[in-house]
Amino acid sequence: MDIDNLVRENIKRLKPYTSARDQFEKGILLDANENGLGSVVESKLELNRYPDPKHKEIKIHLSKITGAKSENLFIGVGSDEIIDLMIRIFCEPTVDNLLILEPTYGMYKVSADINNVHAISANLSPDFQIDFAEIDSKIKSNTKLIFLCSPNNPTGNLLRVDDIRKLCQYQKSIIVVDEAYIDFTPEGSVLELIGEHTNLVVMRTLSKAWGLAGIRAGYCAADPLIINYLYKVKAPYNLNKLTGRTIISALNNKEQMEKFRFIIVEERKRFVNAISNLPGVIKIFPSDANFLLVKFSDANTVFNKLIEKNIIIRNRSNMLGLENCLRITIGNKSENDQLINALKEIL
């Protein structure tokens, strides 16, 4: 499909800001009004100089981890920046719309609202999978984006790869798949479909399994044309040097991430076994992520009593189809033990 047909006209015409480091990174740099004396913070990173706006070194390391080519990668300030940029590139405010599959991550709609773009809601099936009939009944001719989350937040389940492939094949929209939790179940990724479908964008984050929520770093893989538009629209220096160096250090320590993943998955199993037979626990939904969605007979009471014990989880009872459901992140062993004991007391 012709991606350019979906891009806003003003974005096509946009002449992006050309930063000093777009052209030159070495030499006697007197082109960016930097402080040539140095930085007040001692660092080998030369913090007095602007960072690489194209993230070349980071993408080399990320390519080794993901198998995606550098030209297919974009690095953002968390996935949230990528969500916002995708809407700004493809959706004309008050004219175009996007589709989100509920229940799901709330930031898709928030970003749409900020950009004055209508967000259409379509329901997932009762088992939280793609419902094609529901999508067909809701989608419009001016629907530019469809946001999917797999594993889905807050339900925890993977969406079927064949369903995502089918959606890419028969829909004329950009299909954005948020794989924030895919490190906990890598076999469910659709990253390899990037080469098959020019309208597929796969987002990921370093906040979860990599344990880097504090640096706000995410990335996406897509057709080079979409990647070029993302670099065209983003802020000139969206990623600072400290964040960039931390990302590279993390990617060079994949073994630690895999240890984290193993421990979290084992703790998830232990937690399920510990609370399955407690009175008031109605259902524990299957999870491919680092959290569990649990249905209680009285979720609000459980939620409030946990707060009294200084244990904080997320109440998702107000979301479509999730009445009396709480989302519980799998913590470390000590945190999980305290939560288990608290639930035993409450229930």
N, C-alpha and C positions, 0 to 999 in steps of 0.2 A: 504494500500500500504506500501511497505518497504521503509521508509524514508532513511535508510542507503544507499540504491542504488543510491540516488541522491547526497550524500555528497561527496565532494572531497576526494580523497584517502589520501592526506597529512594531512587533517584535522582529518580523522579517526585515523591516526597513531600518531597524535600530542600528546605529553606529555605536558600538560599545566603547566605554571609556578605555583608553589605552594607558595602562600603568607603566611606570618606568621599568619595572622588572619583567614586563611582557617581552621586552626586546633585549635587554642587557642585564646579566647577572654578575659579570666579572669585569675587572678593570678599575680605573680610577673613577669611581662613581660619584659624579657631581650633577646628577640629573633628577634627583627626587627630593631635594631639600632635607636630606637626612642629617643627623649629627655625626660628622666625620671624626669627632674626638672619641666616640665610643658610647657605651651605655652606663648608666649609674648602677646597673646590675651586672656583676661580673659573670660572664658566660662565654663558652666557646661558640655559641650560636650566633654571635654578632647581632645582638638584639637591636642595635642601632640601625640595622639594615632591614628593609622590607622583605617579607617571605616570598617564596616562589608562588605566583598566582595560578600556575598550572599544575602544581602538586606533582611534578615529574618523578621525584625520588620516592614519594609515598606510593605512587601508582606502580612503580617497578616492584616494590615489596608486596603490594596487594595483589598484583598479577600472579606472583609465585604462590600465594596462599589460595587464591580463588580459581586460578586457571583462566580468568578473563584477560583479554588483551588490554593494554594501557589505553588504547583509543576508545575502548568500551566502558571506561570508568570515570566517574565524577566523585570528588570528595566534598562533603558538605559539613556544616555546623550541625551535627546530628541529622537524623532523618527529617526532622521538622523543617529544616531549610529546604531540603529537596522537595518535600510536599508543597511548600509555598511556591517554590520556583516553577514546579510543574503546572500549578494553577495559573500563575502569572504568564507563562509562555503560551499555554493552549486555550485558556478560557477568557473570552471577552466579558468583562463585568456587565451584569444585568442582561446579557444576551445569551451566552452559552451556559451550560450546566455540567455537573459531574454526578456520578452515581456511586453511592457507598452501600455496602452490603451489611445490614444490621443483624445482630449486635456486633460492634467492632470498635476499634480505637477511635476515640472522640476527636482527635486532632484533625482528621480529614475534614469534618464539618466546620470546625472552628476556623481552619485556614480558608475554607470556602467562604464563610461568613465575612472574614476580614477582607477578602478580595471582592466582596459583593458579587459572588457567584452562587447561584442556586444549587444546593446539594439535594439530589433526589435519593430517597431511601428505598431500597429493595430488601426484602427479608431473605435471610438464609433459610434453607430447609430446616425441618425440625431437628435433624442431626447436624446442623450448622455447616452444611455444604452448599455449593452454588446451586441455586434454583433457577434454571434457564427460563422457565415459563414466567417466573416472577420478574426476571430481568427484562424479558421481551415486553411485558406489560407496562413497565415503568420507563424504559429508555426512550429518549427522544432523538430526533434527527440532529439536534445541536448538542448532544452529550459528547463532550470531548474526552473525558477521563472516566475510568472505572477503577476505584480503589479496592483492593483485596488485601487481607492480612492473613498470612499463613506461615507458621501457626497463628491462629486467630487470637486476638486479645479482645475480650477477656475469656473466651471459651476454651482456649488452649489447644484446639485441634488443628491438624494440617488440613488444607484444602487439597482435593485430589488433583494430581498433576495433569491427568488427562482432561479434566474439566477446565483447567486453566488454559491448556493448549487449545481446546475447542473454543473457548471464549476469544482467544487471540485470533483464531482462524475466521470466525464468522462475525465478529464485531469490528466496526470501523473506527472505534475509539482507541485511545491509548490505554493499555491495561497496565496499571501500576500494582505490583505485588510487593507488599511489605513483609520482608523476611527477618524482622528484628529478632526473632527467637529461633531461627533456623539452625544455629549452632548446636542446639540441643537435639536436633533430629535432621542431620545434614542430608540424609537420603531423600528427604521430601522436597528438596530445593528445585526451583525451575530455572536456575541460572543458566543451565545448558541450553535452554530454549531460546536464548537471546539471538543466536545465529539463525534460528528458523523464523523468527517473527520480529519485524522491524518496529511493531507497535507495542512491544513488551519492555517494561522497565522494572528491574528488580532492585528494591531498596534493602539495605542492611545497616546494622549499627554495631558499634563497638561497646555499647553501654551494658550489654547483658552478660553473655558468657565471657567476654574479654575483661569485664570488670572495670570499664572506663567511663561510667556514666558522668563522672565529674569533669571530663574534658570536652564533652559535647562534640562527638565525631561520628559521622555516618558516611555511607557511600552508596552509590547505585551503579548498576551495569545496564547498558542500553545500546541501541544502534548508535554509531558515531555521529549521525546527524542530530539526534536528541542530545547527546553529550555536548556537542558543539554549541547548541542553543543554551544549555545550562551554564556553560562557561561564558557565553555571551551576556547573560542576564545577571549572573551573580555579582556580589560586591567584589571590587578589584582584589582585595586581600582578605578573603573570607576566613582563611585558616592561618592562625599565627604560628610562629616558629616553635614555641614551646609545645603546642598541641601536636604539630607535625612530627617533632622528634619523639614525643611520647607514643604516637601511633606506630612509628617505625620500630621503636623498642618493643612494643607489644607484639607486633607481627613477627619479630625475631624470636619470640618466646611462645610459640604456639603450643608447645608441650605443656606449659602451665595452664593455658586455657583448657586443654583437653583433660587435665587433672581436675580443674574446677568443674567441668561438665560432668565427669564421671561421678564426683561427690554429690553434686546437686541432683542428678538423676537417681542415685541410690537413696539420698535423703527424701526425695519425692515418694519413692516406693515405701520407705519406712513410715512416712507421715500418713500415707493412705491406709496402710495396715493398722496404724495406731488409732485412727479416728473412725474407721469404717463402721464399726458396730456401736458407736456411741448413740444413745437415744437423742433424737432430734436431728441427726444427720440423715437427710432424705436421699441424697445422691451425690457422688463424687464423679465429676465428668472426666473422661479420659483426657490426658494432657500430653502434648509433645513439647511443652515449654518449661520454664523454670517457675511455674505457678500452677495452682489448682483452682478450678471453679467448683465450689461446694454449695449444694442446696440444703438449707436448714428448714426446720418447721417454723422457726421464728428468727429470721436472719437479723432483724433490727436489734432484738434483745441481745443476741450473741455479740454483734458488732459493738454495741454500747458498753457491754460488760467487759469486753476485751480492752476498750479504751480506758476504762477505770483501772485496769491492770497495766496500763501503759504499753499495751500491745496493739499496734496499728496495722490494720488490713484495709481492703477496699470493699465498700458496699456497692454492689452492682444490681441491687433489687429494682432500681428504677429503669433498667434497660429492657428493651423489648425481649420477651420470652425468658427473662432471668429473674422472675419474682423469687424473693427469699434466697438469692444467691450472693455469696461473698467470694471475692477473689483473694487468694492467699499466696503470697510469694514464699518460695522455699528458701529459708535462710540457712545459717550455719547450724551445726548440731545443737549447740546450746540454745539458740533462739527457737529452734523447732521443738526442743524438749519443753521449754517454758510455755510455748503455745499449746502443745499437746496437754500438758498438765492443767493449763487454764481452761481449755475446752472440757476436760473431764470434770472440773469443778463446776463450770457453768451448766453443763448438760446433765 
